[in-house]
């Protein structure tokens, strides 16, 4: 037997309105999929752990990867719920 459940996830934008994995670390506005390794020197997404996240402007905000389901409709121009690309 299986059940369908719906979950709610928060996603963040930086001060310029761009999608980001973390809006503010000090106030804990960080994606639940964000992680670090190598004693905090490598930032990555747990959904794609082998790829290091990239920052805007060297030390700027983190850019969500192409695999990120929270920003899918931003990349394909479709609704997050209709499944079309």
C-alpha positions as CSV (number, residue, x, y, z in Angstrom):
1,X,0.0,0.0,0.0
2,X,1.3,3.5,-0.8
3,X,0.3,7.0,0.2
4,X,0.9,10.3,-1.4
5,X,2.1,13.1,0.9
6,X,2.8,16.8,0.3
7,X,5.7,18.5,1.8
8,X,6.5,22.2,2.1
9,X,10.0,23.5,1.4
10,X,11.4,27.0,1.7
11,X,13.4,28.6,-1.1
12,X,15.3,31.8,-0.9
13,X,16.3,34.8,-3.0
14,X,19.2,37.1,-2.4
15,X,19.0,40.9,-2.0
16,X,19.0,41.3,-5.8
17,X,16.0,38.9,-6.1
18,X,18.1,36.1,-7.6
19,X,17.5,32.5,-6.6
20,X,19.9,31.3,-3.9
21,X,20.6,28.4,-1.6
22,X,21.1,30.6,1.4
23,X,19.8,34.1,1.9
24,X,21.4,34.6,5.4
25,X,23.4,32.1,7.3
26,X,23.3,34.1,10.6
27,X,19.4,34.0,10.6
28,X,19.3,30.4,9.4
29,X,17.7,31.3,6.1
30,X,19.4,28.3,4.4
31,X,18.0,25.6,2.1
32,X,17.4,22.3,3.9
33,X,19.5,20.6,1.1
34,X,22.6,22.7,1.7
35,X,25.6,20.9,3.1
36,X,29.3,21.3,3.5
37,X,32.2,18.8,3.5
38,X,36.0,19.0,3.9
39,X,35.6,20.8,7.2
40,X,33.2,23.4,5.7
41,X,35.4,24.3,2.8
42,X,33.3,22.6,0.1
43,X,29.6,23.7,-0.2
44,X,27.3,21.3,-2.0
45,X,23.7,20.2,-2.3
46,X,22.7,16.9,-0.8
47,X,20.7,16.2,-4.0
48,X,23.9,16.3,-6.0
49,X,26.7,15.8,-3.5
50,X,29.5,15.4,-6.1
51,X,29.1,18.9,-7.5
52,X,30.4,21.9,-5.6
53,X,28.0,24.9,-5.5
54,X,29.1,28.1,-7.2
55,X,28.8,31.6,-5.7
56,X,28.0,34.8,-7.5
57,X,30.8,37.4,-7.5
58,X,33.3,35.2,-5.7
59,X,32.0,35.5,-2.1
60,X,28.4,36.3,-3.1
61,X,25.2,34.2,-2.7
62,X,25.1,30.5,-3.7
63,X,23.6,29.7,-7.1
64,X,21.2,26.7,-7.1
65,X,22.3,24.0,-9.5
66,X,20.4,22.8,-12.6
67,X,19.2,19.8,-10.6
68,X,17.5,21.8,-7.9
69,X,13.8,20.9,-7.8
70,X,12.9,24.1,-5.8
71,X,13.9,26.3,-8.8
72,X,12.9,24.1,-11.7
73,X,10.2,26.4,-13.1
74,X,12.7,29.3,-13.2
75,X,14.9,27.3,-15.6
76,X,12.3,25.8,-17.8
77,X,9.6,28.5,-17.8
78,X,6.9,26.0,-16.7
79,X,4.8,25.7,-13.6
80,X,6.3,23.7,-10.7
81,X,3.1,21.6,-10.6
82,X,2.3,20.9,-14.2
83,X,5.4,18.9,-15.0
84,X,5.8,20.3,-18.5
85,X,9.1,21.6,-19.9
